[in-house]
Amino acid sequence: MEAVPVRCPVCSRDHTYAAPAYPCPCGAPTAPPLRSGAPAVRVTHRAWNDDWVTVRCASCDRRDQWPQPELCCPCGAVLRIPVRPADAAAPSDATAPDTTAPPGPPAAPAHIPLPRTAAHPRPAFRPMAIRGGHDAVSAAGLYLTWLGYRDVVQPGTRPASGIDLRADGLVAQVDTAAAPTSLRAVECLWLNALGAAATGVFFSLAGYAADARARADGVGLPLFVLDLTGTPQPVNGAADELVSTGA
């Protein structure tokens, strides 16, 4: 698997990043080709078109839309990793002629989830601005509905468990505190989800402590950060998977 060095432009921490591979409909594992030496760009604003790239399967030459490779630095910055264009040759193949047939135009990202995902495409998410804690919970509820959860409801009074939103097979929590979400909060949601035989999803306005991130990664709990536009940003692999597959 191709790996490239990545330096965070915020804290100058060095990383090594390899793009995740996803199965093409032909069955071959396919990953976006990374541009070695190109600087990573910090994500400060989400736009649907920027979150997808066109990738060519080396086995069948199919072009599809795949998630833009991103890396979450421990400093809290989300970094977008540059990729080579779908029609660009890999460095080792630069002199080899391309004998494949020209592809048709790729479909729009909003209409092509990951190839293994189900069927109904989602339109672009329409966020609501966050001006307070209640807005943050409402924005998270809108996003969960957009992901495909039905009848997302907010308890009239917040229970001691901290659960802010529920749906069939779902419990979710929204942390509106100014400090990063703690390990304890992540573990409590995970345990509540286990007890309810449901999927747990966490939203935070201030990000997550490093140990909270590590625990969520270990148990497969999706973590999202909410910005003030009301657009949730996935910050771990489980969240990326949830965005790709939907409910």
RACOR-V464040 format. One record per run of one state. SS is the DSSP state (h for helix, s for strand, l for the rest). FROM is the first residue (numbers start at 1). TO is the last residue. If there is no record, write none. Layout:
# RACOR-V464040
SS,FROM,TO + SS,FROM,TO
This chain:
# RACOR-V464040
l,1,2 + s,3,7 + l,8,13 + s,14,18 + l,19,21 + s,22,23 + l,24,28 + s,29,30 + l,31,33 + s,34,34 + l,35,40 + s,41,42 + l,43,47 + h,48,51 + s,52,56 + l,57,62 + s,63,67 + l,68,69 + s,70,72 + l,73,77 + s,78,80 + l,81,82 + s,83,83 + l,84,90 + h,91,93 + l,94,108 + h,109,111 + l,112,132 + h,133,147 + l,148,152 + s,153,153 + l,154,164 + s,165,167 + l,168,169 + s,170,175 + l,176,180 + s,181,181 + l,182,182 + h,183,195 + l,196,198 + s,199,204 + l,205,207 + s,208,208 + l,209,209 + h,210,219 + l,220,221 + s,222,226 + l,227,231 + s,232,234 + l,235,236 + h,237,245 + l,246,247
